[in-house]
Amino acid sequence: QLQLVESGGGLVQPGGSLRLSCAASGASLDYYAIGWFRQVPGKEREGVSCIGTSGASTSFLDSAKDRFTISRDNAKNSVSLQMNSLNAEDTAVYYCAAVWSALGRSCGSTDPYNYWGQGTQVTVSS
């Protein structure tokens, strides 16, 4: 059974950076598309970015397209989200999610992600 654990959240000043990590156990992430999502209390969850088994990534947020980078670390069986130039609107709980995928596939926000981590809080404030 695949299990995901996020880490790396915290409090950061506007303009700062954070690197979130999604560590997996129970299965190899080589066979999973991974997505990052975020949610603010009282608002719907929104997709941030995903990376497919092909290694190709897709950004779902125009506001984050040039600031956030998703990447795989196969040796560590993890996926990271590098977030730069953070602003208050990025404050949210960030979740990683996974869905099994054949090798060489891309990913999307509407994929049926069925494994979820517990989330990590990101707060951008001065």
LINSULQUI-V857482 format. One record per run of one state. SS is the DSSP state (A for helix, B for strand, O for the rest). FROM is the first residue (numbers start at 0). TO is the last residue. Records with the same first field share a line. If there is no record, write none. Layout:
# LINSULQUI-V857482
SS = FROM-TO / FROM-TO
This chain:
# LINSULQUI-V857482
O = 0-1 / 7-8 / 12-16 / 25-27 / 39-44 / 51-55 / 59-66 / 76-76 / 83-86 / 90-90 / 100-113 / 116-118 / 124-125
B = 2-6 / 9-11 / 17-24 / 31-38 / 45-50 / 56-58 / 67-72 / 77-82 / 91-99 / 114-115 / 119-123
A = 28-30 / 73-75 / 87-89
